[in-house]
């Protein structure tokens, strides 16, 4: 009996050791994201266990602006960044310490994401549409951010000088929203998830959507050369994202009408996941679903246009283009 007990104990220890080995063998990665619907596929993949099923152990690290995610990726604080393009991101990529490996959110007509919002006083004084922003004080996270580029595209569209706009960089979305509510600026560019609470409380007025005014490739997936050297990790990571991109597109985006996703038995599970990670009620998430290509494709031509515009404005270093910052072996080009 003692011999049998010893054998059973030895067998149990062997099984436990195998389990420990499997856990240690799992590829680990930290992902830098914002609490926005533009990262919806990441949230879906985490919550539904897609990363775990692929042998990846991931940890989400949340930020309040896009540029710090790029910095964290180069420093190794995170392995992958998923956020909007910024001048700072491009400058880091131009120096070779970052590479773009996939597309994420896009500004596209019919898919509310980033909007132009006016303070109550400015609205009452005649700031009624995005083209009225010339000469106004406009809050955003940072100079050279995606918000800055959006405003530049708007200036080109309506023929006013970007230099005539007083840019007020406040470093975070929460600071920009507070400035708008406090009437220290005339307007702000904000994601709808941040602005909706302001509007519901009567603290701001909606002027228009960036996607309706000037569509462009807003977000991307990127990594440092150190992370890219682990091809097994990168391949699995992008494979999981591609699965989640497709599910998000086919279940939620395909069902949207007039910028709003319906709540039904099919969409509710994914909407609830997005709500969980963005700290929003489902009823608000339905009007806040960013467009993401179902195959995770990147609009390389638009990325090149962004770089050239930022270089012309003096926000990005010269001497590189889109081709220089893209990891071609991973990117699916549009």
C-alpha positions as MATLAB code, in Angstrom:
seq = 'XXXXXXXXXXXXXXXXXXXXXXXXXXXXXXXXXXXXXXXXXXXXXXXXXXXXXXXXXXXXXXXXXXXXXXXXXXXXXXXXXXXXXXXXXXXXXXXXXXXXXXXXXXXXXXXXXXXXXXXXXXXXXXXXXXXXXXXXXXXXXXXXXXXXXXXXXXXXXXXXXXXXXXXXXXXXXXXXXXXXXXXXXXXXXXXXXXXXXXXXXXXXXXXXXXXXXXXXXXXXXXXXXXXXXXXXXXXXXXXXXXXXXXXXXXXXXXXXXXXXXXXXXXXXXXXXXXXXXXXXXXXXXXXXXXXXXXXXXXXXXXXXXXXXXXXXXXXXXXXXXXXXXXXXXXXXXX';
ca = [
       0.000    0.000    0.000;
       2.871    2.373    0.917;
       4.510    1.654   -2.438;
       1.287    2.444   -4.292;
       0.889    5.680   -2.325;
       4.444    6.682   -3.171;
       3.848    5.991   -6.847;
       0.645    8.028   -6.795;
       2.416   10.917   -5.069;
       5.256   10.763   -7.578;
       2.767   10.774  -10.437;
       0.967   13.774   -9.007;
       4.241   15.659   -8.621;
       5.156   14.870  -12.221;
       1.827   16.198  -13.461;
       2.258   19.370  -11.385;
       5.772   19.820  -12.749;
       4.477   19.484  -16.308;
       1.844   22.113  -15.603;
       4.467   24.456  -14.172;
       6.689   23.928  -17.194;
       3.806   24.732  -19.543;
       3.078   27.937  -17.613;
       6.746   28.912  -17.790;
       6.821   28.121  -21.506;
       3.988   30.568  -22.218;
       5.128   33.648  -24.137;
       4.579   36.794  -22.088;
       3.813   40.299  -23.306;
       2.710   43.661  -21.937;
       0.416   45.731  -24.148;
       0.135   49.521  -23.878;
      -3.368   50.819  -24.669;
      -5.841   53.612  -23.969;
      -9.274   52.909  -22.503;
     -10.911   53.632  -25.867;
     -12.967   51.588  -28.309;
     -10.114   52.017  -30.789;
      -8.469   49.139  -28.891;
     -11.619   46.980  -28.914;
     -10.009   43.917  -30.563;
      -7.339   43.844  -27.855;
      -9.993   43.855  -25.138;
     -11.982   41.145  -26.903;
      -8.920   38.931  -27.330;
      -7.984   39.300  -23.653;
     -11.458   38.806  -22.233;
     -12.388   35.850  -24.432;
      -9.102   34.092  -23.768;
      -7.797   34.199  -27.343;
      -4.285   35.168  -26.242;
      -4.234   32.426  -23.632;
      -5.406   29.844  -26.161;
      -2.512   30.846  -28.417;
      -0.007   30.340  -25.609;
       0.377   34.018  -24.770;
       0.250   35.452  -21.282;
      -0.572   39.155  -21.694;
      -0.913   42.104  -19.356;
      -2.627   45.367  -20.288;
      -1.066   48.656  -19.201;
      -3.366   51.665  -19.533;
      -2.286   55.205  -20.428;
      -4.053   58.573  -20.729;
      -2.401   59.749  -23.965;
      -0.901   58.145  -27.060;
       2.679   59.438  -26.957;
       3.597   57.847  -23.595;
       2.697   54.451  -25.067;
       5.301   54.909  -27.807;
       7.911   55.901  -25.219;
       7.012   52.925  -23.014;
       7.419   50.591  -25.993;
      10.924   51.830  -26.748;
      11.970   51.612  -23.103;
      10.683   48.062  -22.731;
       7.975   48.946  -20.209;
       5.546   47.399  -22.710;
       6.218   44.969  -25.551;
       3.482   46.156  -27.907;
       1.796   49.520  -28.299;
      -1.710   49.942  -29.693;
      -2.655   53.580  -30.107;
      -2.830   56.567  -32.442;
       0.007   57.835  -34.586;
       1.800   60.889  -33.201;
       4.798   62.952  -34.234;
       6.689   61.533  -31.273;
       5.920   57.984  -32.360;
       7.129   58.752  -35.868;
      10.333   60.337  -34.577;
      11.092   57.267  -32.486;
      10.348   55.026  -35.460;
      12.539   57.206  -37.673;
      15.428   56.556  -35.295;
      14.856   52.813  -35.629;
      13.687   52.157  -32.066;
      10.098   51.392  -33.120;
       8.490   49.563  -36.009;
       4.864   49.601  -37.133;
       3.553   46.049  -37.474;
      -0.165   46.494  -38.168;
      -3.136   48.787  -38.531;
      -5.798   49.489  -35.944;
      -8.427   52.256  -35.774;
      -9.338   54.530  -38.664;
     -11.248   57.749  -38.915;
     -14.012   56.854  -41.330;
     -17.395   58.416  -42.165;
     -20.222   56.870  -40.195;
     -18.040   55.596  -37.340;
     -17.893   58.175  -34.509;
     -14.540   58.266  -32.762;
     -12.778   61.636  -32.387;
     -14.928   64.746  -32.426;
     -14.679   68.523  -32.374;
     -16.352   70.033  -29.306;
     -16.963   73.645  -28.287;
     -17.281   75.241  -24.880;
     -20.720   76.607  -24.107;
     -19.558   80.215  -24.261;
     -17.723   79.770  -27.559;
     -20.723   78.000  -29.049;
     -23.014   80.823  -27.969;
     -20.570   83.272  -29.565;
     -20.747   81.603  -32.974;
     -18.508   78.520  -32.920;
     -21.054   76.188  -34.525;
     -19.083   73.976  -36.944;
     -15.520   72.611  -37.284;
     -14.670   75.156  -40.002;
     -15.244   77.927  -37.440;
     -12.185   76.857  -35.422;
      -9.872   79.364  -37.131;
      -8.583   81.821  -34.557;
      -9.872   79.824  -31.577;
      -8.112   78.312  -28.548;
      -8.217   74.553  -29.055;
      -7.234   71.999  -26.401;
      -5.638   68.667  -27.233;
      -3.290   66.213  -25.574;
       0.011   67.180  -27.218;
       1.569   69.111  -30.065;
       2.099   66.713  -32.976;
      -0.587   64.339  -31.702;
      -3.260   62.654  -33.803;
      -5.585   65.462  -32.725;
      -3.128   68.035  -34.068;
      -2.908   66.222  -37.399;
      -6.717   66.058  -37.587;
      -6.900   69.809  -37.053;
      -4.257   70.302  -39.744;
      -6.315   68.287  -42.229;
      -9.345   70.387  -41.312;
      -7.406   73.615  -41.930;
      -6.336   72.342  -45.348;
      -9.912   71.371  -46.162;
     -11.450   74.723  -45.278;
      -8.557   76.951  -46.296;
      -7.627   78.533  -42.993;
      -4.124   78.677  -41.518;
      -3.305   76.186  -38.798;
      -0.975   78.827  -37.370;
      -4.027   80.994  -36.689;
      -5.355   78.398  -34.243;
      -4.093   78.694  -30.682;
      -3.119   75.110  -29.786;
      -3.326   74.387  -26.064;
      -1.479   71.107  -25.296;
      -2.675   69.720  -21.954;
      -0.953   66.299  -21.950;
      -4.013   64.152  -21.249;
      -7.601   63.620  -22.348;
      -8.918   64.343  -18.864;
      -7.088   67.674  -18.730;
      -8.418   68.701  -22.151;
     -11.972   67.821  -21.108;
     -11.618   69.782  -17.864;
     -10.345   72.844  -19.731;
     -13.300   72.693  -22.106;
     -15.786   72.429  -19.264;
     -14.022   75.186  -17.331;
     -14.191   77.556  -20.332;
     -10.412   78.115  -20.400;
     -10.400   77.039  -24.059;
     -12.903   77.553  -26.863;
     -12.815   74.022  -28.199;
     -11.167   70.626  -27.909;
     -10.615   67.484  -29.929;
     -11.728   64.526  -27.831;
     -12.773   60.904  -28.288;
     -16.504   60.540  -27.864;
     -15.968   58.297  -24.840;
     -14.381   61.258  -23.043;
     -16.701   63.948  -24.426;
     -20.021   62.195  -23.917;
     -20.052   62.758  -20.154;
     -19.337   66.437  -20.770;
     -22.236   66.721  -23.179;
     -24.596   64.777  -20.930;
     -23.780   67.216  -18.121;
     -24.223   70.222  -20.414;
     -20.523   71.078  -20.321;
     -19.770   71.093  -24.070;
     -21.336   71.292  -27.520;
     -20.745   68.876  -30.381;
     -19.448   70.343  -33.664;
     -18.631   67.356  -35.864;
     -16.666   64.125  -36.345;
     -13.120   63.934  -37.650;
     -14.054   60.817  -39.646;
     -16.790   62.684  -41.482;
     -14.564   65.688  -42.168;
     -11.181   64.120  -42.933;
     -10.880   60.284  -42.929;
      -7.427   58.850  -42.181;
      -5.473   55.964  -40.635;
      -5.536   56.881  -36.969;
      -4.099   53.943  -35.064;
      -1.514   51.228  -35.365;
       0.193   48.344  -33.636;
       3.907   48.748  -33.064;
       6.849   47.175  -31.266;
      10.550   47.657  -30.565;
      13.294   45.795  -32.467;
      13.920   43.740  -29.308;
      10.330   42.483  -29.340;
      10.418   41.932  -33.104;
      13.421   39.639  -32.664;
      11.046   37.197  -30.956;
       9.196   36.249  -34.118;
       7.162   33.539  -32.435;
       5.766   36.109  -30.010;
       4.997   38.679  -32.704;
       3.432   36.148  -35.071;
       1.160   34.740  -32.390;
       0.248   38.201  -31.121;
      -0.745   39.451  -34.569;
      -2.582   36.206  -35.322;
      -4.747   36.655  -32.238;
      -5.402   40.306  -33.077;
      -6.435   39.349  -36.607;
      -9.005   36.925  -35.168;
     -10.375   39.609  -32.844;
     -10.327   42.261  -35.609;
     -12.510   40.037  -37.775;
     -14.935   39.227  -34.963;
     -15.282   42.879  -33.951;
     -15.879   43.907  -37.557;
     -18.335   41.150  -38.448;
     -20.361   41.274  -35.236;
     -20.416   44.966  -34.312;
     -19.272   47.176  -37.193;
     -21.267   45.278  -39.816;
     -24.415   45.790  -37.757;
     -23.967   49.547  -37.221;
     -26.480   51.982  -38.637;
     -26.188   55.759  -38.481;
     -23.105   55.427  -36.297;
     -24.790   53.254  -33.661;
     -24.448   49.530  -33.005;
     -27.624   47.648  -32.063;
     -27.830   45.802  -28.757;
     -28.948   42.237  -29.369;
     -28.007   38.683  -28.432;
     -25.171   38.676  -30.963;
     -23.608   42.072  -30.235;
     -24.195   42.354  -26.493;
     -21.331   40.038  -25.374;
     -18.731   42.056  -27.303;
     -20.267   45.406  -26.367;
     -20.119   44.406  -22.709;
     -16.431   43.524  -23.052;
     -15.684   46.940  -24.582;
     -17.741   48.601  -21.849;
     -15.764   46.732  -19.194;
     -12.376   47.935  -20.415;
     -13.416   51.496  -21.335;
     -15.347   52.056  -18.093;
     -18.480   53.033  -19.991;
     -22.040   51.712  -19.854;
     -23.053   49.580  -22.833;
     -25.596   52.220  -23.813;
     -22.727   54.622  -24.497;
     -20.430   52.100  -26.172;
     -22.969   51.530  -28.957;
     -22.297   55.010  -30.358;
     -18.569   54.778  -29.807;
     -17.344   51.920  -32.006;
     -14.243   52.874  -33.955;
     -13.752   51.477  -37.445;
     -11.034   48.820  -37.694;
     -10.138   46.947  -40.856;
     -11.279   43.302  -40.548;
      -7.830   42.087  -41.602;
      -5.864   44.615  -39.572;
      -4.585   46.282  -42.738;
      -2.586   49.493  -42.644;
      -3.165   52.370  -45.073;
       0.520   52.822  -45.873;
      -0.078   55.651  -48.339;
      -1.891   57.653  -45.687;
       0.859   56.947  -43.159;
       3.341   58.382  -45.642;
       1.142   61.475  -46.030;
       1.040   61.902  -42.261;
       4.815   61.744  -42.003;
       5.276   64.310  -44.784;
       2.745   66.686  -43.199;
       4.374   66.419  -39.767;
       7.810   66.977  -41.318;
       6.557   70.062  -43.160;
       5.168   71.450  -39.909;
       8.447   70.804  -38.123;
       6.900   68.265  -35.753;
       8.715   65.238  -37.169;
      12.349   64.792  -38.119;
      13.210   64.712  -41.799;
      14.967   61.887  -43.594;
      12.503   58.997  -43.341;
       9.226   57.875  -44.846;
       6.582   55.200  -44.240;
       8.665   52.471  -45.838;
      11.475   53.070  -43.353;
       9.330   52.570  -40.244;
       7.219   49.578  -41.271;
       8.113   45.962  -40.551;
       7.144   44.644  -43.976;
       7.222   40.997  -42.964;
       4.295   41.602  -40.611;
       2.277   44.478  -42.110;
      -0.726   43.861  -44.338;
      -0.828   46.925  -46.570;
      -4.074   48.466  -47.757;
];
